[in-house]
Amino acid sequence: MMKIVNAGNVTIGEGMPKIAVPVLAANAAEAREQGERIMRSPADLAELRADYINDFRNPEMVQSVLSALKETIPDRPVLFTLRTVKEGGAAELTNTEYEKICCGAMESGMIDLIDIEYAGNRGASPDHGTALRLCAFAREREIPVIFSKHDFHGTPSAEAITELMLRMAEDGADIVKMAVMPQTEEDAAELLEASASLKRQMEEGGVPFILISMSGKGMISRMSGEVFGSAVTFAQAGLASAPGQIDADDLDRVLRIIHRYSSPEKPDSVLHERTASGQGSISLIGFMGTGKTTVAGKLSRRIGIPAVEIDDLLVKEAGMSIPDIFKTQGEAGFRDLEERVCVKTAAGDPAVISCGGGTPMRQANVDSLKAAGPVILLEGSPDTIYDRVRRTTGDRPMLARYMSRGYVSWLMKQRADAYHRAADAVIRIDGKTPDEIADEIMQLTGRGIQH
């Protein structure tokens, strides 16, 4: 199995390719401004291009930009990249200067992973020894390392790309990256061939990799990572750091479509076995705006069992509103209360249980719901959810502040894996009425259609 790399709250090497967006800030004020744009985007991580910082040799200047960025995007990991001129960046540096700046960034405690330029031979800038020392320095501080190589003049053969990437992995990188410049459409195909080969070779004990064909000719490589294996792709939220970067929202839409149709579907036989008796509860999970409450009401009337709302039950149990529970008990206290209510409800009489958005994030909740009957995930596109929730942010100040299609998509990605692990079946809600969704659930669970 391929190694999984954790950087902050992002897991690299499984699921959809992660989206990185560059920060090209000259100072702290620009870092905050660009960070605000990233918060409204679906970006999974931000790449701080330190070579764009005014006086990047000054540790205090670099620290001020890092601090401003982390304050602005507290939940997005920061990838630190100091790109030299030879690798397509803006920094003219000696090996010693490059090493000193990178070490300073790692010592700051404000970066989640680091890009280290990989020469592969001594005498280059930075040389091979510098890359290995920085890798060891990062490992001591438990900071994941990306070894990267760029070719702005052409596209090496698939064999040459594969050989270099494997050598990077052998030298200790947690993630290996190469970006090349295609001259023809065949060059882009050559890179995809290398990517497919690496995917096969990295499956058993290898490391995640990033392969990018730049410019418009290579745009397909930024979108096809889930099929060909590339674990991270780069997009822009207003500013591009390399040729061919496309808008993050546009890229996110494409990645979601590929993910949806390339992911294996849950077998109907499993669901049918769990619902053969036609009894028990039906639990609905999903993100806000998927219509769980409305659909639960429809199902309740059709199959003759009550509809219950986990959020309503825990408000009644606590004797206060959800915002007040968070204020007085914190999120941990809220989740503990939610678990008690969920387990109790699932163990009670059969019902259509409409769960809170965070209910499936605890395994105890999932186990109790599954013991009571089928768990159905209602899933919509970020565009659908954004359209539904943008005017009803309620007591969610962060959602109100950053309300955008991109921010909604990012929030959804934080829970997507847990939702799919919990679900016995997934129903897409886009373009469907609550009645149509209820009909589909009844067909899936074998309850029959009753009007």
C-alpha positions, 0 to 999 in steps of 0.5 A: 500500500502507498504511504499516506502523508498527513499535513495538518488536516489534509491526507495526501495519497488517498481520495481525490487529488488535493488542490494547492493554491499559491500565495505570491505575497511580497509582505504580510498585508498581501499574505492576508489579502491572498489568504482571504481569497484562499478561504473562499476557495476549495483549496486543500492547502496553500503554497507560500512561494517565499521567493516572492517575499520582499527581502526573503533573506531576512528571517523576520520578514519571512516570519511576518508573512508566515504568521499573517498567512497562518492567522488568515487560513488557520485550517489550511496547511501551508506548504513552504516553497523557496523556488530558485531561478533555475527551477523557475522561481525568483530567488538567486541564492547560493546553496548556503543561503537556500539552506538557511532560509528553509531551515528558518521556515521549519524552525518557525513552527508555522509550516506543515510541509516543505518543498525542497529542490532536488538536483540529483547531482552535486554541483547544482544549486541547491546541490544534492547534499543540501537537499539531503541535509534539509530532508534530515532537518525536516524529519527531525521536526516531523515536517513532510518533505516534497522533493521537486524538479522542474523542466521548463524546456521540454518533457523527458521520456516516461522512463527518465521521469520514472527513474528520477522520481524513484530516486527522489523517493529512495533519497527520503522524500515523503512526496516526490514532484516533477513538472515539465513543459510540453511542446506537443500533445504527445509530450502531455501523453508521455507524462501521463504514461510516466504517471500511470507507471509510477502509480503501479510502482508506488502501490506497494510501499511507495510514496505519493507523487505529483506529476504536472505537464504545464501550459495549456497543452498539459492541462489534462495532467492537472485534472486526471490525478485520480486516474493516473495517480498524481496526489496533488494538483495546483490551481489559482485563486486569483494568482498563478505561479506556473503556466497552465494553472486554472481557477480552483473552483473550475478544477474542483468541479472537474475533480469531483466529477472524476471522483464520482464516476471512478469510485466503486459503488456500494453493492446493493446486495449489502443494503438489501441484506440489512433491510430484508425484514422491512423493519428498523430505523432508517438514518439519513446523513449528509451535509447541511442543505441536503434536505435530510429533515424534509426527506425524513418527514416524507419517509415518515408519512409513507412508511408509518414510523416517526421522524426524529431530528438528532439536533432537536433531541439534543437541544431538548436534552440540554435545555439550551440552543446549539450555539449556547451548548457550544459556548458553555461546553465547547465542541467536545461537550457538544459531541459528547452530548450528541453521542449520548442522544444518538446512541439512545435514539438508535436503540429506541423504537424504529424511526426515520433519524435525521442526523446532524452534519457532524453526527457520522464523525464519531464511530460510536454514532455510526455503529449505533445507527447501523445497528438500528438499520440502513444509513443513507447518505444524501449527497449534493454538489457544492453548487447545489449546497451553496445555492441552498445555504447561502441565505441561511448561515444562521449561527455559523459566523465562519460560514457567513464570513466566507460564504462562497461555492469554494468555501462550501466545497472545502467544508464538504471535503472535510467530512466526505470520507467519513460520510462515505465510510458510514453510508450503506447507500448514497443518493445524489440529490441534485435536481431531485424533489424531496418526494423523488428522493424519498421514493428512491430510499424506499426502493433501496430499502425494500419498504415499497412505495406507499402514497 
